[in-house]
Amino acid sequence: MNGMIEIRWHGRGGQGAKTASLLLADAAFNTGKYIQGFPEYGPERMGAPITAYNRISDNPIRIHSNIYEPDYVVVVDDTLLESVDVTAGLKEEGAIVINTTKDGETLKSILKGYKGNVYTIDARKVSMETLGKYFPNTPMLAAIVKVSGIMEEEDFIKDMEGSFKHKFAKKPEVIEGNMKALKLALSEIKQVQ
């Protein structure tokens, strides 16, 4: 990876977009990268649109602002496609990763002519299958790692296992489901043609 990769996350309060952006920052940091992971706060409440950001670089990061021209966008909730301009500033050589079951034609019309790569994953299906509840952030985290190539998948899985063991030390039963969700998501991500 040369230079810096910038990622913008769009989700709703309570879906874990902020948590996923921070987990991605930690994982990248543990592979020797310079990182930033931060949310943009407004009137936060469950279900309200939220934005979070990541900068990941091989070199020290001297920028401290929101990200206006991201390389990648992650959309954790596809209902935001109708109300938020998720492709604003998105570089065409980058990509957008969307949690959706919508077909390619529908997405292309909603994305108003975005010409870059579009990837989809059914994070609801992945999380219900592996966790028994709807937690879209874990599958979306794996999806952006796969699409962006920020780190090797094996390194990512190993690092996340360590993070989950720390984060869920008092709930070890949660670790296995989250690990399964990450692994399944890596194989479920699809590029829209």
N, C-alpha and C positions, 0 to 999 in steps of 0.2 A: 504494500500500500504506500503510494507516494502522496505527500501532502497531507491533506486533512479530509475526513469524511464528516459531513454534517447530516444529521437525521432529525426530522420533525415528527412528533407523535401526535395524533388526534384521537381523543377518546372522550369518554364521559366519566364524570366523577364516580368513583367506586369500582371502575373496571380494571384499575391497576396499570394504566398507561404510565403514570409517574413512576410507580414501582419498577415496571419493566425497563424504563429508561435508566434508572439508577442501577439496576442489576446489570444491564448491558455495560454501563460505565465501569462498574466494578470488575466485570469479566475482562474487558479490554485492558484495564489498568493492570490486572494480574498477568497479562501477556506482554507487559512492558510498554504499553502505549501511554501517551498523554491523553487525558480525558476531561470532559465536562459532561455533566448530566444534571439538568435542572428543569423545573416546571415553570410555566407562566401562570401566575395566579390571578384570578378575577374573583367574582363572588362565588366561591366554591360551595357546591352542594351536590348531593347525590344526583346523578343524571345530567348535570350541567356540562356543556362542552369544556374540555380542558386541553391544553397544549403542553407538551414536554419536549425537551431537546437533548441531543447528544452531539458532542464534537469528539472525534477520535483521531489522533494524529501520531506520527512517528516522532514529531518534534514538539517542543513546548508550544502551548497555545496561548497567544497573547490577546485574542479577541474575547471580549466579555459583553456580549449582546445577544438578543434573540437571533434566531436563524431565519433569514429572509429568502435565501436561495439554496435550499437543501439539496443534497445529492439523493436522499431517500426520504420518503414519507411513509409512515405506518398509520393506517386507519383501523383502529380497534373496534369501531362501531360504524357499520355501513349506513346507518340512518344519518350520519353526519355528512354524507356525500351530497345530500339535498340542501343542506343549510350552511355548510362551510366550504369555502373554496380551497379544498385540500391540495390542489395542484399549484396554488399560487407560488410562483418563484421556483417551482421544482424543475431541476435541470433535466433536459430531455435525454442526456446520456446516463441519467440515474434511473430510478424506478419507484413505483408506488406499490405497497403491499397492503392488501385490503382483506379484512375479515368479512367474508361474504359468501353467499351461495348464488349471487346474481351471475348471469351468463356474460360473456365477453361483449356482445353487442350492446346489452343494457348498460354495462359499465362504460363503454366507450362513449355512449351518448351522454351519460351523466358527467363524465370527466371533461366534457367540452373541448374535445379535440386534442387532449394531451397525447403527444406523439412518442413518449418514452415507454419503457417496459412496464407492464402491469402484471402483478402477481396476486393470486388469491389463495386463501386458505379458509376452510370452515372451522374456525377456532371453537365454535360452540360444539361441534361434533367431536373434535379432538379432546376438549376438556371434559365433556360429559362421559366419553368413553374411558378416559384415564383417571379422572378425578371424581366423577359422579356429580359434579356441580359445574356451573358455568363461570369459569375464570379465564377470560380470553387472553389475559396478558402473558401467560406462560407460553402458549402456542405462538403468539405474535412475536415474542422475544426470539424464539428459535427461528421463525420465518425470516426476520430481518437479518439475523446472522447468516443464514443460508443465502439469501439474495445478495447481500452486500459483500460477503466474503471477508468481513472484518477480521475474522480469526478462523483457524482450523476448527472444524466441527468437533473433533475429538477433544481439543483443548477446551472448547466451550462447554461440552458435556461434563468434563472433569471439573472445571471451575464451578459450574452451577451446582454440581453435587456437593462440593464443599460449602458453597453459599447456603444451600438449602439445609444442610446439616447444622450449620450455625443458626440460621434464621428460625428453623423449626425444631430446635433442640428439645423442646418440651412436647412436640407433637411429631414424633418420628414417623408415624403412619402417613403423614402428608408428603414426606420426601419421595417415597416410591412413586406415587401418583404423578407428582410434578416431573420427576425424571422420565416417566413414561410419556407424559405430555410433550416434553421437549423432543424426545426421540421420534415420536409419531409425527409431530409437526414438521420436523426436518424432511420427512418423506412425503408429506401431504401437500406441501406448497406447490402451486402450479402456475405456469406462465400463461397469460391470456394471449391467444393468437389473433 
